[in-house]
């Protein structure tokens, strides 16, 4: 799962319009427009059967761009922090590797949506993934901690799928 897939799935799960995505990028410190957002979300080879070609987008986004969106999501959902001590930590993801993108995704979505660990476990359980509190805690730890565990694509993908079930289904009930 690449950064474009994450953005696309998160946008779907939270039912965000293009204008809201542009606004979240701006809140995260990145100027963009609707046309660029459309390019970020448009696959170039949808009819391909090759897995690698299916995940090619018109405009590939890097870690910094994805993290700008996640920071903007936190600010849009939680508001601008009054003191800088609680501000979203800018740019935890490095350009060198993608090894912790999923971990940071889970952390920042948890913060933005004010989810508890139990909420996150329920979201994962709603799509048939059962993990312990200790496993979730290990994924949410800071990289370098002795109990840190990298989050795989499977967990991140299922978490976003569970978010879609939770947030899109509750919207239709109201």
TAWO-V205495 format. One record per helix or strand. SS is the DSSP state (H for helix, E for strand). FROM is the first residue (numbers start at 1). TO is the last residue. If there is no record, write none. Layout:
ss from to
SS FROM TO
SS FROM TO
This chain:
ss from to
H 3 13
H 18 27
H 34 41
E 43 43
H 51 54
E 57 57
H 63 78
H 84 86
H 101 112
H 117 125
H 133 140
H 153 173
